[in-house]
């Protein structure tokens, strides 16, 4: 049964004294209880007055339940209670407002980490950018968006592109970037990451379109990455994305899958060409210095020969001048001396000697080469003739001459 239904007169939430009876229709103070009053607002159930309840009476009952003590004045049955309830209601409203204000102020305190920057918007418009630390902004008026400016983010992009020599290549790059300007990152571009992907596509197509396929597939990848990074940063600054491109890596450059085998053959041929060129350069590097060394040796030998000939000619000219001066002094002696020296120079390399004996018509022949061979054989395989061998050979020659002269003299005496 509900508390305000007829017959439930003992459950008035606004007058606890009515609920404490002993079942006899009397309250605890002995006064009779009006058991016919079924209305919790103090109205009779049988009456025709069903209007709204009295707010002052309800507030008074609430104060009684809370245990608030108040003094009553004689001005009337309800005059003092109304004054007290008005004062308490004003204080309660102030307390509630202070609590709400404190809660509102507390919710405006926030902290920005070291790697972040806080972008403050006041009434939906950019106001300022705050640095790391503890800050306060008015709630419901200011809003703060925290942006991490130290985190290195990455973007992978791969696409088929056309080179300047009308070849199709598949290029894959990895882009590393970070937020440089939080304000531009949040407000200038709606989706900065999507804009960065489009910037990467545009810059990569521009650089690849102005390069040859061989350069992209082989040794030109580092130069390609540097040019793409520079162009991407220019585009990003022009669009105001607030991003800083830190590095661009060319991860993959290859021909399309449909013609990959043909491109592999081309690459192998180029590698073979490079290998053969390196071998030829290595051979040239070995031959050219050697040829230059021989040329230098021949040049130096020619220079030495020229110096020798010039010096010899100069010496001979000087000798001739001196010899002429001596000839003018003693012509006969000088002539004889010249003859002997000339014969000596002529016969010094002759292996055969013919001796003309005096007083006879016979000429004596001395085979010096044969004598030398015999002497070499008798010296047990000696390969050269020293000064002692020449002396003994001379003695043999002289002895042989004497023998032949003696035989000639004896032969002439008999005749």
C-alpha positions as CSV (number, residue, x, y, z in Angstrom):
1,X,0.0,0.0,0.0
2,X,1.4,3.4,-0.9
3,X,2.2,5.9,1.8
4,X,-0.4,8.4,0.5
5,X,-3.3,5.9,0.1
6,X,-6.3,6.1,2.4
7,X,-6.1,3.9,5.5
8,X,-2.3,4.2,5.6
9,X,-2.3,7.0,8.2
10,X,0.8,5.8,10.0
11,X,3.3,6.4,7.2
12,X,3.6,10.2,6.9
13,X,7.2,11.0,5.9
14,X,6.9,14.6,6.9
15,X,5.6,14.1,10.4
16,X,7.5,11.3,12.1
17,X,5.5,12.0,15.4
18,X,2.4,10.7,13.8
19,X,4.1,7.4,13.1
20,X,5.0,6.8,16.7
21,X,1.7,5.7,18.2
22,X,0.8,2.8,20.3
23,X,-2.1,1.7,18.1
24,X,-4.7,3.4,20.3
25,X,-5.2,6.5,18.2
26,X,-3.0,8.6,20.5
27,X,0.5,9.9,20.0
28,X,3.4,9.5,22.4
29,X,2.5,12.7,24.2
30,X,-1.0,11.4,25.0
31,X,-2.9,13.6,22.5
32,X,-5.5,12.1,20.3
33,X,-4.5,11.5,16.8
34,X,-6.7,12.4,13.9
35,X,-7.0,9.0,12.3
36,X,-9.2,10.4,9.5
37,X,-6.4,12.6,8.0
38,X,-5.1,10.5,5.2
39,X,-3.3,13.3,3.3
40,X,0.5,13.7,4.1
41,X,0.2,17.4,3.4
42,X,-2.3,17.8,6.3
43,X,-5.4,17.8,4.3
44,X,-8.5,15.7,5.1
45,X,-9.2,12.9,2.6
46,X,-12.9,13.5,2.7
47,X,-12.6,17.2,1.9
48,X,-12.9,18.8,-1.5
49,X,-9.7,20.8,-1.2
50,X,-7.1,18.9,-3.3
51,X,-4.8,21.9,-4.2
52,X,-0.9,21.9,-4.1
53,X,0.9,21.4,-0.8
54,X,2.2,24.3,1.2
55,X,5.9,24.7,0.5
56,X,6.8,26.4,3.7
57,X,5.1,23.6,5.7
58,X,7.0,21.0,3.6
59,X,10.3,22.8,4.2
60,X,9.6,23.0,7.9
61,X,9.0,19.3,8.1
62,X,12.2,18.7,6.2
63,X,14.1,20.8,8.7
64,X,12.6,18.8,11.5
65,X,13.8,15.6,9.9
66,X,17.3,17.0,9.6
67,X,17.3,17.9,13.3
68,X,17.7,21.6,12.8
69,X,16.6,23.5,16.0
70,X,15.0,26.9,15.6
71,X,13.3,29.4,17.9
72,X,9.7,30.3,17.4
73,X,8.5,33.9,17.7
74,X,5.1,35.0,18.9
75,X,4.2,36.8,15.8
76,X,2.1,34.0,14.6
77,X,2.0,30.3,14.3
78,X,4.2,30.1,11.2
79,X,5.9,33.5,11.1
80,X,9.2,32.4,12.8
81,X,9.5,29.2,10.9
82,X,9.2,31.0,7.6
83,X,12.0,33.5,8.5
84,X,14.4,30.7,9.6
85,X,13.7,28.5,6.6
86,X,14.4,31.5,4.2
87,X,17.8,32.1,5.9
88,X,18.8,28.4,5.8
89,X,17.7,28.2,2.1
90,X,19.9,31.1,1.2
91,X,22.9,29.6,3.0
92,X,22.3,26.3,1.4
93,X,22.2,27.8,-2.1
94,X,25.5,29.7,-1.4
95,X,27.1,26.4,-0.2
96,X,25.9,24.6,-3.3
97,X,27.1,27.4,-5.5
98,X,30.5,27.4,-3.8
99,X,30.8,23.6,-4.2
100,X,29.9,23.8,-7.8
101,X,32.4,26.6,-8.4
102,X,35.1,24.7,-6.6
103,X,34.4,21.6,-8.7
104,X,34.3,23.8,-11.9
105,X,37.7,25.3,-11.0
106,X,39.2,22.0,-10.1
107,X,38.3,20.5,-13.5
108,X,40.3,23.2,-15.2
109,X,43.7,22.0,-13.9
110,X,45.7,19.9,-16.3
111,X,49.3,18.8,-17.0
112,X,51.3,18.8,-20.2
113,X,54.0,16.2,-20.4
114,X,57.6,17.0,-21.5
115,X,57.2,15.5,-25.0
116,X,53.9,17.3,-25.5
117,X,52.6,20.8,-26.3
118,X,49.2,22.0,-25.3
119,X,47.1,24.0,-27.9
120,X,44.5,26.1,-26.1
121,X,41.2,27.1,-27.8
122,X,39.0,29.7,-26.2
123,X,35.4,29.6,-27.3
124,X,36.4,27.5,-30.3
125,X,39.1,29.8,-31.4
126,X,42.9,29.3,-31.2
127,X,44.3,31.2,-28.1
128,X,47.8,30.0,-27.3
129,X,50.3,27.1,-27.2
130,X,51.5,26.1,-23.7
131,X,54.8,24.4,-22.9
132,X,55.2,21.3,-20.6
133,X,54.1,21.8,-17.0
134,X,51.0,22.3,-14.8
135,X,48.4,24.7,-16.2
136,X,44.8,25.9,-15.6
137,X,42.1,26.9,-18.1
138,X,38.5,27.8,-17.5
139,X,36.4,24.8,-18.1
140,X,33.6,25.0,-20.7
141,X,35.3,28.1,-22.0
142,X,38.8,26.9,-22.9
143,X,39.6,23.5,-24.3
144,X,43.1,22.0,-24.6
145,X,44.5,19.6,-27.2
146,X,47.8,17.9,-26.4
147,X,50.1,17.1,-29.3
148,X,53.2,14.9,-29.0
149,X,56.0,16.8,-30.8
150,X,58.9,14.3,-30.0
151,X,57.4,11.1,-31.3
152,X,58.8,9.9,-34.6
153,X,56.0,8.7,-36.8
154,X,56.3,6.6,-39.9
155,X,54.5,6.3,-43.2
156,X,55.0,3.6,-45.9
157,X,54.2,4.2,-49.5
158,X,54.6,2.0,-52.6
159,X,53.4,2.7,-56.1
160,X,54.2,2.0,-59.8
161,X,55.8,5.0,-61.5
162,X,57.1,6.0,-65.0
163,X,60.7,7.0,-65.4
164,X,62.1,9.5,-67.9
165,X,63.1,6.8,-70.3
166,X,59.5,5.4,-70.4
167,X,60.1,2.5,-68.1
168,X,57.8,1.4,-65.3
169,X,59.3,0.7,-61.9
170,X,57.8,-0.1,-58.5
171,X,59.2,2.1,-55.8
172,X,58.6,1.7,-52.1
173,X,59.7,4.4,-49.5
174,X,59.4,4.8,-45.8
175,X,59.0,8.3,-44.4
176,X,59.8,9.3,-40.8
177,X,58.3,12.5,-39.6
178,X,57.3,14.4,-36.4
179,X,55.1,17.3,-35.5
180,X,57.0,20.6,-35.7
181,X,54.1,23.2,-35.3
182,X,51.2,21.9,-33.2
183,X,48.9,24.8,-34.2
184,X,49.4,24.2,-37.9
185,X,49.1,20.5,-37.4
186,X,45.7,20.8,-35.7
187,X,44.1,23.7,-37.6
188,X,45.6,24.3,-41.1
189,X,44.9,20.8,-42.6
190,X,42.0,18.6,-41.7
191,X,43.9,15.3,-41.9
192,X,47.7,15.9,-41.9
193,X,48.6,12.2,-42.3
194,X,46.5,11.9,-45.5
195,X,48.0,15.1,-46.8
196,X,51.5,13.7,-46.1
197,X,50.6,10.6,-48.1
198,X,49.6,12.7,-51.0
199,X,52.7,14.8,-50.6
200,X,54.8,11.7,-50.7
201,X,53.1,10.4,-53.8
202,X,53.6,13.8,-55.6
203,X,57.3,14.2,-54.6
204,X,58.2,10.6,-55.4
205,X,56.5,10.8,-58.9
206,X,58.3,14.0,-59.7
207,X,61.7,12.7,-58.8
208,X,61.3,9.3,-60.4
209,X,59.8,10.9,-63.5
210,X,62.9,12.9,-64.0
211,X,65.4,10.0,-63.4
212,X,66.4,7.0,-65.5
213,X,65.4,3.4,-64.7
214,X,69.0,2.2,-64.3
215,X,69.8,5.0,-61.9
216,X,66.8,4.2,-59.7
217,X,67.4,0.4,-59.7
218,X,71.2,0.6,-59.0
219,X,73.3,3.3,-57.5
220,X,70.9,6.3,-57.6
221,X,68.7,5.3,-54.6
222,X,70.5,7.5,-52.0
223,X,70.3,10.5,-54.3
224,X,66.6,9.7,-55.0
225,X,65.8,9.6,-51.2
226,X,67.6,13.0,-50.6
227,X,65.7,14.7,-53.5
228,X,62.3,13.2,-52.3
229,X,62.9,14.4,-48.7
230,X,63.8,17.9,-49.8
231,X,60.8,18.2,-52.1
232,X,58.4,16.7,-49.4
233,X,59.5,19.3,-46.9
234,X,58.9,22.1,-49.4
235,X,55.4,20.8,-50.1
236,X,54.7,20.4,-46.4
237,X,55.8,23.9,-45.5
238,X,53.7,25.3,-48.4
239,X,50.6,23.5,-47.2
240,X,51.2,24.4,-43.6
241,X,50.8,20.9,-42.2
242,X,53.2,21.6,-39.3
243,X,55.2,18.4,-40.0
244,X,59.0,17.9,-40.1
245,X,60.3,15.3,-42.5
246,X,63.2,13.7,-40.7
247,X,64.2,10.9,-43.0
248,X,63.2,9.2,-46.2
249,X,64.3,5.6,-46.9
250,X,64.0,4.0,-50.4
251,X,63.2,0.5,-49.2
252,X,62.5,-1.2,-52.5
253,X,63.0,-0.4,-56.2
254,X,62.2,-3.1,-58.7
255,X,60.5,-3.8,-62.0
256,X,56.9,-4.8,-62.1
257,X,56.2,-8.5,-61.4
258,X,55.1,-9.2,-65.0
259,X,58.4,-8.3,-66.5
260,X,60.7,-9.1,-63.5
261,X,62.6,-11.9,-65.3
262,X,63.5,-9.7,-68.2
263,X,64.6,-7.0,-65.9
264,X,66.7,-9.5,-64.0
265,X,68.4,-10.5,-67.2
266,X,69.1,-6.8,-68.0
267,X,70.6,-6.3,-64.5
268,X,72.8,-9.3,-64.8
269,X,74.0,-8.1,-68.2
270,X,74.9,-4.8,-66.7
271,X,76.6,-6.4,-63.8
272,X,78.7,-8.5,-66.3
273,X,79.5,-5.3,-68.2
274,X,80.6,-3.6,-65.0
275,X,82.7,-6.7,-64.1
276,X,84.4,-6.8,-67.4
277,X,85.1,-3.1,-67.3
278,X,86.6,-3.4,-63.9
279,X,88.8,-6.3,-65.1
280,X,89.9,-4.2,-68.1
281,X,90.7,-1.3,-65.9
282,X,92.7,-3.5,-63.6
283,X,94.7,-4.9,-66.5
284,X,95.2,-1.4,-67.8
285,X,96.3,-0.2,-64.4
286,X,98.9,-3.1,-64.4
287,X,100.1,-2.6,-68.0
288,X,100.3,1.2,-68.2
289,X,102.6,1.7,-65.3
290,X,104.9,-1.1,-66.6
291,X,105.0,0.5,-70.1
292,X,105.6,3.9,-68.6
293,X,108.5,2.3,-66.6
294,X,110.0,0.8,-69.7
295,X,109.6,4.1,-71.5
296,X,111.3,5.9,-68.7
297,X,114.2,3.3,-68.7
298,X,114.7,3.7,-72.4
299,X,114.6,7.4,-72.1
300,X,117.2,7.3,-69.3
301,X,119.4,4.9,-71.3
302,X,119.2,7.1,-74.3
303,X,120.1,10.1,-72.2
304,X,123.0,8.2,-70.7
305,X,124.2,7.1,-74.2
306,X,123.9,10.6,-75.4
307,X,125.9,11.9,-72.5
308,X,128.5,9.1,-73.0
309,X,128.9,9.9,-76.7
310,X,129.1,13.6,-76.1
311,X,131.7,13.1,-73.4
312,X,133.7,10.6,-75.5
313,X,133.6,12.9,-78.5
314,X,134.7,15.8,-76.3
315,X,137.5,13.7,-74.9
316,X,138.6,12.6,-78.3
317,X,138.6,16.2,-79.6
318,X,140.6,17.2,-76.6
319,X,143.0,14.2,-77.1
320,X,143.4,15.2,-80.8
321,X,144.3,18.7,-79.8
322,X,146.9,17.5,-77.4
323,X,148.2,14.9,-79.9
324,X,148.5,17.5,-82.6
325,X,150.5,19.7,-80.3
326,X,152.9,16.7,-79.6
327,X,153.1,15.9,-83.3
328,X,154.2,19.3,-84.1
329,X,157.0,18.9,-81.6
330,X,158.2,15.3,-82.7
331,X,156.5,14.1,-85.9
332,X,158.4,10.8,-86.3
333,X,158.0,9.7,-82.7
334,X,154.4,10.6,-82.7
335,X,153.7,8.9,-86.0
336,X,155.3,5.7,-84.7
337,X,153.4,5.8,-81.5
338,X,150.1,6.3,-83.4
339,X,150.9,3.3,-85.6
340,X,151.6,1.1,-82.6
341,X,148.5,2.2,-80.8
342,X,146.4,1.7,-83.9
343,X,147.7,-1.9,-84.4
344,X,147.1,-2.6,-80.8
345,X,143.5,-1.5,-81.0
346,X,143.0,-3.5,-84.2
347,X,144.5,-6.8,-83.0
348,X,143.4,-6.8,-79.4
349,X,140.2,-8.8,-80.3
350,X,141.8,-11.0,-83.0
351,X,142.0,-14.7,-82.1
352,X,144.5,-15.5,-84.8
353,X,148.0,-14.0,-85.1
354,X,150.3,-14.1,-88.1
355,X,154.0,-13.5,-87.4
356,X,156.4,-12.3,-90.1
357,X,159.9,-13.6,-89.3
358,X,162.9,-11.5,-90.2
359,X,165.1,-12.7,-92.9
360,X,162.7,-15.2,-94.4
361,X,159.7,-15.5,-96.7
362,X,157.7,-17.7,-94.3
363,X,155.0,-16.3,-92.1
364,X,154.1,-18.0,-88.9
365,X,150.4,-18.5,-88.0
366,X,149.4,-18.7,-84.3
367,X,145.8,-20.1,-83.7
368,X,145.2,-18.4,-80.5
369,X,141.6,-19.5,-80.3
370,X,142.6,-23.2,-80.5
371,X,145.3,-22.6,-77.9
372,X,142.7,-21.0,-75.7
373,X,140.4,-24.0,-76.0
374,X,143.1,-26.4,-75.2
375,X,144.1,-24.4,-72.2
376,X,140.5,-24.3,-71.0
377,X,140.1,-28.0,-71.4
378,X,143.3,-28.6,-69.5
379,X,142.2,-26.4,-66.6
380,X,139.3,-28.9,-65.7
381,X,136.3,-27.0,-66.9
382,X,137.4,-23.5,-66.0
383,X,134.9,-21.0,-67.6
384,X,137.2,-18.0,-67.7
385,X,140.9,-17.2,-68.2
386,X,142.5,-15.2,-65.5
387,X,145.6,-13.0,-65.6
388,X,147.8,-16.1,-64.8
389,X,146.4,-18.1,-67.7
390,X,147.1,-15.2,-70.1
391,X,150.7,-15.1,-68.9
392,X,151.3,-18.8,-69.4
393,X,149.7,-18.5,-72.8
394,X,152.0,-15.7,-73.7
395,X,155.0,-17.8,-72.6
396,X,153.8,-20.6,-74.8
397,X,153.4,-18.3,-77.7
398,X,156.9,-16.9,-77.3
399,X,158.3,-20.4,-76.9
400,X,156.5,-21.5,-80.0
401,X,157.9,-18.5,-81.9
402,X,161.4,-19.3,-80.8
403,X,161.1,-22.9,-81.9
404,X,159.9,-22.0,-85.3
405,X,162.6,-19.3,-85.7
406,X,165.2,-21.9,-84.8
407,X,163.8,-24.4,-87.2
408,X,163.8,-21.8,-89.9
409,X,167.4,-20.8,-89.3
410,X,168.5,-24.5,-89.3
411,X,166.6,-25.0,-92.6
412,X,168.2,-22.0,-94.2
413,X,171.7,-23.1,-93.0
414,X,171.3,-26.4,-94.7
415,X,170.3,-24.8,-97.9
